[in-house]
Amino acid sequence: MTQLTLTSYEALARWPAHKPLPKGLDAVWASAQGHLQPFARRRNRFIREAASIIALEENFAKMSSAELASCQDSLRERFRRSRDVRTDLHRAFALVREVAWRERGEKPYLVQVAGALALEAGCVAEMATGEGKTLTATMPAVIAGWRGRGCHLITANDYLAQRDANAMAPIYEACAVTVAAVTTESDTAARRAAYRACVTYLTSKEAAGDHLRDRLALAGVCRLSDALARDLTGAPVATPIQRSLECAIVDEADAVLIDEAVTPLILSASAPNTEETHAYEQAATMARNFERTKHYIVDEAHREVRLTFDGFTLLDSLRRDQTAELSAVFSGARRAEEMLTQALTARELFLPGKQYVVQDNRPVIVDEFTGRLMPDREWRAGQHQAVQAKEDLPISAPKETLARISFQRFFRLYRKLSGMTGTAREGRREFWDIYRMPVVSIPTNKPVARTRRPAKLYVNAPSKRRQIIAAIQTAHERSQPILVGARSVRESDTLSKLLEDRHLPHSVLNAERHAEEASIIARAGAHACITIATNMAGRGTDIKLEDKSRAAGGLFVIATEMHEAARIDRQLFGRAGRQGDPGACQLFASLDDELIQRFGGPFMLLTKTFGEHPPRTLALFALRRAQRRAEKHARRLRKAVLRSDDWLDDSLAFSGRE
């Protein structure tokens, strides 16, 4: 087994990122290490080291600008030549702290320095919301920049990538580290220049997409490297956009490395096929003849539609009766079943306001974990065209896959990988099993003053919404700022309409209003402000309280539904009680919530037998069990993607097309 030394004092076995996961005895040993990870005392060690770094503060504070620059040049040269020792790392972090104070008036706290040490050691640093992860990342990013091989700082969206690059630029520039950002609007020249910077801020989609573009551009010429690809005469034929995948620091690591890992990134090109395009319209029309339960069954948990015997019979009958009108695609029984199933799936499982919104006469996918729009993505295997046909929108040409990579596989290509997030404990086994990254929980700078109120459970959504509005009105009367977390655009709009009926002024932040995100969140902590937001409110944004808001009890966070992962609930609740501020949070749930419908199982049926007033203990148990089943189901999907990656590695390596 190959081992990498993560720190000079801690020999931690880490499976090479570009290799398949271990098997046999290696897998047993890796699993045993995973079980032992929570018992390692890394946090205390990092905090002790952080205290030693802060003790150097007086020495650096006394330095003039010229002396600080001279010390920086010396340290940068040692890191560039890889001749640094642990004391050099301490001095470098202390220097960056002093630079941050002089350039931005911010000096990282002890816990932020401890988080930076965790990142430098290749760990996932769990830092609560509002603890300053953006500033924390600058310390290990500067070190990576000094080493001269580049550092990718992965953020949740383009706005945050550009914002953080601009905000932290004075620190990097003062440390002689170049910084740039890559966004969706960046052209090829701008991307190439940004990747040549010492530190590059960008999203996972842009990083993985450019990696695939490089592989396509250099396919058949040479393997991707930092050098120019050359033909037999030695002349350059292509310049890679990216440099080598050396170091990545992932913000919101649980969302990027776990939640988004199920969906592979695919580069595709249009493959016009008028016959097949017309077939999607015919399938949508044909689907109107099919009745749920009688002709098909919907599996909510696995998001699948299956035809019954009556459904197959009806399909055969329609194919016979409409042979002249139907596209040739329907001539084959198997292909006809696939087309119809996609149309039924679009009708039952792809809903406007939840999975997508219609903008500019086309369906735009909504990220179910963050609530953000993904205008440049499409569902694959014809599902996107099936949704277009259902909505009676212009049908785009089916896509031909040119290159594909999962985010799990992509991030394992980095030689050094670390991450930070407010919710990592729940995913610590996956972080270790897939990426060989231990989780380190960093304490908050100030004690948490957030109060978690008992969950409220109701038999149906209308009664739940009435109580949510009543709770909002009560808090609003005492001028407390309120953040309401909704799971979907549809739910946020429904609650907004109910608040309008009560003449309660409020702001709505969802996928349809993503452009206003920064200004809406900036006002969310204002006196008596009411904000309704989808999951995006917990990702990369900061809610600061006014003094009047603190006096009124701080931010009150209401969750309108339990999410499919407990850490997403914790992320939302973490918006309250930032940096020792007062705050409160409360969950409102009903027995017809999507989580219960998909994963409730027999306990859901048992709970509903009690009618309007199910026992609170039983209802809570049913909710928690449904959430655990949802988490287990999501883990199985991610493992399936991982097995597919390993199979592709073996197959492509054998074929010589790796």
Steps between C-alpha positions, in 0.01 A plus 500: 500500500635843406510759776525877494624700794247772567698671774847464645365368827206289383546200271152442360444245226328652200407296196623663178214714374526390137484130584187286553397453860679219686373143495556189707727546804577855394128579518476343847793709620356817346162433663667446837675834464165660422352367823796638697493848343260656756733398783805678361574816699578723206288790620694545824827475311395763246377733775832468686687580179266792431582639844870476415438689174306775676787530749716618207265793442709750697814427297328560165305803623829677572633445145502781250357438153851445363588251775172315447568480126853367562369231737234411246757461220706265715201285593368491144833373373509223760150384410576520127799269547305274744764554767257631759453353847210525744633820656501659154131420463430665837694811400325511161154485659600770749621715211171458309310598818699820522450574129123444536494751785695762308312455173143431613487580870422132575716271708409128499390370840660201667225267368547633146873426521417151628266454203776613264736242651236233442474604134877496461499145642250377239198482732141618484468786750150523647452867586163642598321753282638851546839386634688651205587211270586736212778665702609163641568364151743779415772357727538155337427656157797737538725205589375308194564808287855527630563138405443608141268228371167677540202471733133473407261644756161345424193707591125441477425732205647755258392794714691371802805413290525856364409660833754304704777548244445876504461522878813300583715642217675759725627221728625285213661789316680615815636144530620505136232247402293559186126432519224470239150361456339280235127542439254378239552820298880457484629439147783259418775763524371627834475145634853413393634816666299435817634146532854633470442711814630364829146478645188454287145535636237304306215253527532122480305505173750736335804309630373159388366640171834655405674175593275313256551763230876459532469124467286539188735758346805282556336165426722294274793744530647439843399460863396817678795674663628847574709493181373590157363216294722454193465312174771284341687807372517648849266790419241591764146393409303582813545678831312355797269745673585365847824426671540167676250422775730567793303642793132571568329657800125436480258737671166343601674165461196293597294649215776476240664170593195307622167646384607587145713187465202296376462704180785457250620793294447432129627699204272445204423627153173521314414201285200621292241231442166638380333158520590449866419862592146456365472172693524683835192705412313183402603327824369794706168483314481122540568528876170683551319169446675334794367508856712474811467173693297338221751533216820586686651509848713785636788405730554826692804377693698397190334759271393241247187429296410140405222389268247246625359215290207725405751771406689270263170386348388860441836594350484210253145597409595866436798394288279279284222757462731793422768329292462746213526809719776390737869560445717206400651517851184326626539205263706315757318390816796565731569848365129587513492397868804720573346804330169460682669441837702819456183695423327358810809568712501862381133529597523338844852566629624816326284780634516875425613697803683199642727333245490788251358839412403625155701802386541645151281223357720218630520288818787600730610238752487591869767347723297311761772542765571872463190634326716670238434503127726302266424656159785325318404147606255251352364167614651220297368201306207697354341600831556869427315467169217314677457793742501745208228297328293490820518880532426544126833681453733489198685169513877522480703247307617195698861516614790275412740438791857606424658464844380410847640509852345478845596757762620215723746389236602856409585613852696183563732612219637786713829420666391689811137548597342669803166657581297705742132512584264566786365143494751220454455264796207316343707424189831415665492134390441598137770766509741232619379210286498696173759777540711384797436829679445494877248745649617745768231689694629847581335671802323834457676822587220592741252270681186421298196679643246346264185345649346200323128489563302173496393379156136551401326214317173517303290256305503694170667793326212755525482472878881518518508816289235668718716442808814621321327826406377538859853448634636755251237754599574453871874547449441795266290676764801503732715630209714184477661430160378172350652266240263235362671209321293334227601191302362612165413806294135395508492488881675836533245659266209341691625639831559838338137511386380416853713779645362743243149406609599596856658825371839399641788661304767248400770407248520177300830342401469197274625370167284746308650795688863382525636826357381685811660254741773725643273797571219287646731311735674823601163626629390172664638600841330840496249605763163318454604367156329187362692297240382184324783306341573165344812309606731754333471720813737269683773494237776757491299797621517681833212642704606779736264629768417859577516607865120521516480146364726370777283669759191334348650152542715463190421315180214249516548218245197293401540175304178421314597140431762248602765448232633172366828551687524607864801718426292718263258564788796586721641729232173695486471524879862615513392831343381601848743556787791618284814610692329476840191695390165403654264300283246222480397225259200272463382224269143480367415172326194312378426139416451580131845657458703362210750330732226302675326416172818363342670332795243473779422132438275309741554746785337773291189284457498416871529866595214600270264247659478733801323764290532871579705455817773235462721437804786750492762238588385265224481780243851622587630145476340461156660825383847411628476152353394639163797736505740216581355292217542794262863543606564128455341508155715798396815322622411196289464721193839660563663160546346387170660801329831411664479138379421627151810722513720210604355281224567774243856536631564129453333484159657812352844413636473160329390658173777759505251792507549600864 
